[in-house]
Amino acid sequence: MAGRGRMKLCILQVLYILTLWHSSQAQGHVPGHGLVKEEIPIQCPNVDDKMNNARISILYTSGVLNQNPDYSVALLYQTEECYKCPLVERLVILNNSTSCNILIDSRWNSRLEIRPLHEETVKQDPSCKEDNLSEKLHENGTYDLYVTFTPNDTGDKTVPGTVKCRHLILENMPADSYIPIYVAIGCIAGVSILITLGKLLYKKRWYCLNRLFMTTGNESLINPKKSDSIDDRPSAPLKPTPRATLRQRKPPKKQKQSVSNSGGDLGAYTSEDLGVMQTTINPADEQDSRPKKERLKSLDTFRGISIIVMIFVNYGGGGYWFFRHSRWNGLTFADLVFPWFIWIMGTAMAYSFTGMLRRVTPKHKIFWKIFKRSCILFVLGLLVNTGGCDPTRLTHLRIPGVLQRFAGTYLVVASIHMFFAKTVDVSMYTYWGFIRDIVDFWLEWILHIVFVTVHIIITFTLDVPGCGKGYIGPGGLHEAVNSTEASVYQNCTGGAAGYIDRQVFGDDHIYQSPTCKPIYKTTVPYDPEGLLGTLNSVFMCYLGLQAGKILMTFKEPSARVKRFLIWGLFLCLIAGALCGFKKDGGTIPLNKNLWSLSFVLCMAGFAFVLLAFCYVTIDVYKVWSGAPFYFPGMNSIFMYIAHTTYQNYFPVGWKVEENHTQQLALHLWGPAFFCLFTYMMHRKKIYITI
């Protein structure tokens, strides 16, 4: 009977609580306190696990029997990637509520804090502050956060109690999210080794077969068995017949009785018959002393590396944050490819101009070729911007873009270099000969330094309405005091660079989803390929042109490599000094969205080092053929247009599950497919250029 009575009492309590909850839902009030429901955004939704996230289950308990909104606490969160951003309220929890689950971004360090909603009546213990709860969460990890309300036993009614927290407790052992990368690296390395061994065996096949059969035949002739001999007398070894004798042909009857008066006609015997290597196919070619055209495979390989990595990161990079562009400041793997493409375009420019000048091409024809190519690149960029399943409204057509940046950069750098390009090395034997690749082009250097100076002056001195001078941040939450008060720079994304683009193109004709938008909660559009950044991309291209001048001026491999490495180290040190060797800091931070000077110098320094590696391994020591990057490098423009056009079409792309394993495999397959395609184009001698 006692058990039944206790059960009835429990049922009555549950019904009473449900009745109160139903009445509060209908009236919009919490019973007993007269507080409007909308004032407390209580959110305990069911959440599903996602890639790049961790789950936190929060359990808030107290010694008070009933739920009391005065004791409610809020979970505040922010990622460390959001530089100088305030904590944002993500969740409000009542005491004695069920466990609340929330997904937290696990890509960067997380800033967490449990804060009472009514700090004037409920005290926050230091264990609930940001310094105690913040940490780097594991992807797919499940964490428990225990929050307790301890009533005040001192009798002070103004402070009913204190909220205390425990450290996050990891309840599971999530698998390493980088395992797909390890597997992919192992597979790529294994395939590369197998291909290398296969090529080596293929090259040695005739040598091995020749040794096998010739050795067997010679042994039978030199040491014949007694059963096979005619008599017991040892037979003398047969002398091998000279190759020339075996290949001797009978002379024609007309030439049998005479020999050429020049003394060079061998009559019945050709150079092949005598075992002499032919140096020329046509004897007339021996009088041609023109220098042979140098074709460096390392340049095409460098270009191929850039386009293959660009395709991989544009397709998603397996969902990993370091294979995506930086949110604002900093540097990721994806930030390398576009500047490298600009840089190598300048390097190839040195060769193209030398060829045109040697053919004595008039300057007006050279400029027309430059202008025509720039226009074609710009139009192709507009076509790429209109790609997609839905038609593009002309009122919302994005005007800047990647190929548009190529067009503007090429037009400026090539037009200037047209007046300074040289075909004769006149300073080889001067006392400044070791730096003649710089001194001979001093005026060209001054012009490009002027471009950089103009960029810096506009960036830091232009008075942007509502933003002031010198702001180069992402706007939104950046430098906001708290999440409820808007920052003074809320609509200042990109500072002067963003302001110029919005004034010239309009808000509807620039990029609408900058990389800083998801984290900084920006509200204004910003285009990373805008007008002001073109000034620094011009300088980036000119640094690539400097590498081409080194190749054209110095012919010794050691002189070339030494200068590549010196330039690489020098530029990286300057970039580090400008940014203070920090991600967020220094006078000019590393920023791909702004194409800041430190970013351009750093990328150019890396490019010099990479070209030195490719040049040494491919063109000097020939230990690497440049495959598979060499083939897409020969058709780079085709690769860029094709990968943007067919990204979502089979067999390039299809729908996969949202996990790193399947996405990484798919995003690696895209570049591999285009490598195979360009290899077939190379076999067919098909090269698409502009």
Buried (B, 14 or more C-beta within 10 A) or exposed (E): EEEEEEEEEEEEEEEEEEEBEEEBEEEEBBBEEEBEBEEBEBEBEEEEBBBBBBBBBBBBEBEBEEBBBBBBBBBBBBBEBBBBBBBBBBBBBBBBBEEBBBBBBBBBBBBBBBBBBEEEBBBBBEBBBBEBBBEEBBBBBBBBBBBBBBEBEEEEEEEBBBBBBBEBEBEEEBEEBEEBBEEBEEEEEEEEEEEEEEEEEEEEEEEEEEEEEEEEEEEEEEEBEEEEEEEEEEEEEEEEEEEEEEEBEEEEEEEEEEEEEEEEEBEEBEEEBEEEEEEEEEEEEEEEEEEEEEEBBBBBBBBBBBBBBBBBBBBBBBBBBBBBBBBBBBBBBBBBBBBBBBBBBBBBBBBBBBEBBEEEEEEEEBBEBBBEBBEBBBEBBBEBBEEEEEEEEEEEEBBBBBBBBBBBBBBBBBBBBBEBBBEEBEBEEEEEBEEBBBEBBEEBBEBBEEBBEEBBEBBBEBEBEEBEEEBBBBBBBBBBEEBEEBBBBBBBBBBBBBBBBBEBBEEBBBBBEBBBBEBBBBEBBBBBBBBBBBBBBBBBBBBBBBBBBBBBBBEEEEEBBBBBBEBBEBBBBBBBBBBBEEBBEBEBBBBBBBBBBBBBBBBBBBBBBBBBBBBBBBBEEEEBBBBBBBBBBBBBBBBBBBBBEBBEEEEBBEEEEEBBBBBBBBBBBBBBBBBEBBBEBBEEEEEBEE
